[in-house]
Amino acid sequence: ARRNTFPMSELTLLEWNAFLAGHPSAHLLQSGEWGELKSAFGWEPYRMGYGNTGAQILFRHLPLGYSFAYIPKGPVIGNASGSLDAHFWEDVDALCRSRKTIFLKVEQNIWSPVANGIPASPLAGFVISPQHVQPRSTLIIDLHGSEEEVFNRLKPKTRYNVRLAGRKEVVVHSSQDVQNFYQVMTVTGQREKFHVHSLEYYRRAYDLFHPKGMCELFVADFEGRTLATLMVFAYGKQAYYFYGASSDEERNRKATYPLQWKAICWAHAQGCEEYDMWGIPDDAQDVDETELETREDGLWGVFRFKRGFGGVIKRSVPALDRVYNPLLYKLYLWRYSATGAD
């Protein structure tokens, strides 16, 4: 029997986090804190959950009362079968239609076989989306065992560079200076041509997650100058390397290596079992060593760095769209294909 009729009760932040406490494999992007972060930057989180199924849905309000909805790394499913409550999508549909949602994007927290790519049958009622918000492919580092055992699983050259930086007087330490972090991020974003959030965004993220032990900001200094910096997050048994940057100075000192290792050690000390490197080229598993060493476009330089820390290539299942307004959805697809942006 149904527990609720629509509109299903919206869960408060405390109720949602209590629900997630029974789902230890839930992703950070489904955490209540992540919803609070996004709520400060144009999104409205709606949290719903009952039984073994729940989701934090982010709504972006559009002109004329329309909206766009997004479930990042969800829904959260706690039962062994991995099946959703039979009425879950009915409630989601009713909620979205009540908010004039053009379409709902879902990026599930599910890995697909690397060699296979698209699964044979996406969720019923969805279409495979041409656009992803989060990176599909990543490297997952196993943190089981002692810190020494984790270190010994690094590739030899990476282990050498971690030690080399110490000999070159690079000092790695935690910091609360989000302004400094942002300045280095801006330099790297211009150099590597990737998107950088606002200073207010990083400051809000740090203020939300750090007091709860879910985030740490590390910097690698040489003679008082920041050479590299990163922000690492932890939630449940998973850690995530979301944001990192390096300056153009003293690059021969290999500051990014001990910095990343420090973050991995922090995650290990937090009791995390996996460390998600968050973002590598989607065809990384198809490239041989010779080509890998010569490619400079896109994320290939970043991938060469990340793979030195070990880990297994994982690829998530494709993003899915549930369409409520076909005409406006076609307009969205046209705009996306024309600009390459959401």
N, C-alpha and C positions, 0 to 999 in steps of 0.2 A: 504494500500500500504506500501511496505517496505521503511523504512527511509534510510537504508544503504545497500550497497552490500559489501560482504567480500573483502578485510579485513576491518571490521568495525573499525572506528576510535578509537584509544586507547585514553582514557581520561587521562588528566594530574591529578596530585594529587589534585590541586585546583578544577578542574572540577568534579572529583569524590566526593570530600567532599561537593561540592555544590549540586550534585545529592543526596547524602545521607541526606542533610538538609531537603529534602522533604519526607524522610522515617524515621520518629522518632523511629520506632521499630527495626531498623537495629541493628545487633549485633556488639559488639566491634571488633570482629575478621574480620569484613568486613570494618572496618574503614581504611582510608588512612594511619593513623599513624601505624596501625598494619602491613600493607603492607611494610611501610618503615622500621619497626623493622625487619621483616623477610628478607628484601632485604640485610641487613647487615650480614646475616648468611646463605647465600647459596641459597636463593629463589629469583625469579624475579616476581614482581607483575605486572599483566596486568589488567587494569580496563576498563570495558565496560558497558555502560548503555544508554538506551533510553526509552522514555515513562515511564512506571511503573516498568521496569525490568532492573536489572543490576547485575554485579558480579565483585568482585575482585578475580581473579584467580591467584594462586601462582604456578609458574613453578619451578621445580627442574631439573637442567640439568644433564644428565647422559652420560656415555661414548658413542662414536660413533654417537653423534648427537641426541640421544634419550632424552626424558624428561618424567617426571611424573608431573601431574597437580592436583591441590587440591583447592576446594572451601570450606573454613571453614565457617560454619554457614550462608550459602547463598544458592541460589541467593537471592538478595534483591527484594522483590515484594511489591509494594505499593498499588495496587488496592484492593477493598473490596472483590472481588471474590477469591483473592489469586492465580490467574492464571498467567502463564508466557506469555510474548509476543510470538506469534505463531512462530516467526522466531528465537527466542533466541537460542535454542539448535543447530539450523543449523549453526549459527555464531560461537558458541562455538566449534562445531565439526570441522568446517573449520580451526579455529585457532589452535586447538590441532593437527590436521593432518599436518598442515604446520610446526609444531614444533616436528614432529615425537614422539608424545605423546603415550606412551604405554597404559595408562589408566588415566581417570580423576576420582578422588574421590570427592564426594559431601557429606558434612554433613549439612543437612538443619537445619534452625533455626525454627524447628517445634516440638512441644511436641506430643507424642502419649499417649493414655490412658495407665496408669501404668499397669492395669490388662491385657491389650491386647498385648503389645509388638509390634510385627511386623504388620504393616498395610497390608491389603489384597492386594493392588496393588501399588508397588513402581512406580516411574516415568518410563514412557515408554522408552525402550532402555537401561535401567540400570539393573544391577544385585545387589542383596543385598550383601554387603561386609562382610567378616569375621573379618575385622580389623577396629577399630575406632582409630582416632587420639585424639579427645577430649573425655572426659568422657561422657557417655550417661545419667547417672542418677545424680541428684543433689537435693538440697533443696532450694526452693525459699522462701525468707522471705518477707512478705508484709510490706512495709514501710509507708503505708497510716496512717494518723492520727498524733498526736503529738509524740514527742520523748518519753514522759511518757507512752503513749498508746502502742508504740512499745515495750518499756521495760516490760510492764505488760504482754505482750504476750510471753515473755520468760518463760521457765519452771522454777518452784520455785527453784530447786537446782542451776540452772545457775544464776538466779538473786542473790542467796545467794553468789555464788562464785565471781561474779562481785564485790559485796560489800566487801567480805572477803579480796580480794587482796588489796583494799585500806587500810584496817585495818592492813594488813601485810606490809605496806610501799612500795607497788609496785606503781611506777609512770609511766604513759603512756603519750607519747608525740610524735609529728611528728619529723622526722629526714631526713637529706640528706646524711647520711653515708651509701652508698650502699655497701662499703667494709665490714662494720660490719654486714649488712644484709646478705651478701653472706657467711660470716664465720659461722653464725648461721645456715643458710640453709644447708651448707655442713655437719655440725654436725648432723642435723636432717635427712638429706638424707641418711647418713651412718647408723643411728639408725633404721629408718623406711624403708630403702631400696627403696627409690623413686628417680627418676631422678632429678638432679639439673643442671640447666643451668650454663653457664660460668659467671664469674664476668662481663665480657664485655656485655653479653646479658642483665643482670639485669640493668647495668648502662645505656645501650642504651634505654631500655624500660623507665626507669625513666626520662632520658633526653628528650625523645620524648613526653611523656604524661604529666609529672608533670607541665611544664610551661604553659600548656593549661588547667590546673585545672582538668585533667582527671585521675590523679593518686596521691596517697599519700603513703608515707612510714611511718609506725608507729613502735615504739619500746616500750617495757615494761621493765623498769629498776628497779633494787634493789641495793641501795648503789653504783650506778654508773656502775653496771654490767648489760648487756643485758640478760634478761631471755627469751624473746620471741620477735618476730618481724614479720611483714607482709606487703605486698604490695597490696593495693586495687585499683581498677580501676572503673571509671564511664564513661558511654557513653549513651547519651539520658536519658531515664528514668530508665536505669538498672545499677546496680553496680555489680562488680565481685570480689570475693575473690580468686585470682589466686595463690598467693604464700604466704606461711607462714611457720614459723619454731619456735622451742623452744629449749633452751639449756638443758643440763642435770642437771643444778644447781637449787637448791631451788624450786623444783617442787611442794612442799607443799604450795607455795605461790599463786598458781593458776593464774599465770601471763597471760596465754592465754585468760582468760575470760574477764578481763577489756580491753585487747588489741582488741579482736574481737568486743566488744561492742563499743569501740572508733571508729573503722572502720565503723560500722553500723551507728553510729551517724554522721560521716562525710558524708556517702552516703545520709542520710536523709537530711542533711543540703544542699547537692548539688541538692536537688529536685528529687532524684531518688525515684521511686515507688516500686522497687523490688531489692532485694539483693540476688545474686546467690552465694551459698556456694561452687559450683564448684567441684563436685566429691564425690560420695558416692558409696557403693557397689550396683551393678545392681539388686541384689535380696533383697535389704533392706526392701521393702514393704512386703515380704513374711516371714520375720523372726519374731517370737513372742518375747515378752519382756524377757522371761527367757533365751532363746538362745542368744539374743542380749547382755545381760550382761556378758556372759561367753566367747563369741568369741573374739579371739585376732589376728586372721590371717587377712592379707590384710588391708583394710580400715575400719575395724569394730571399732577400737578404735577412729579413726577420726570421724566416723559417730556418735558415742555416744556423742562426744563433740559437733558436729555441730547441732544435733537434739535438743540440749538443748536451742538453740536460736529460736526455733519454726520453722515455715516454712512448706511447702507442698512438698512432694516428687514428682518430675517431671522426666520424661524419654523421651529423644528425639527419633525421628524415626531413624531407622537404617541407617548407612552409606551406600551409594550407589556407585558402580563403573560403569563407562561407558568405555567399552573396545574397544580399537582401534587396538591393536596388540595381538590377542589371544594367540599366542605361548609364547611371553615374559610375558604376564599376568599370564599364567600357571606357568612359572618359578618363578614369584613373589609369587604366592600362595604357591608353594612348599617351597620356602625359608621362607615365613612367618610361615607356619605350622611347619617347622623344628626348627625355632629359636624363634618363638613367638614375633618377632620384625619386624618392617617395614624396 
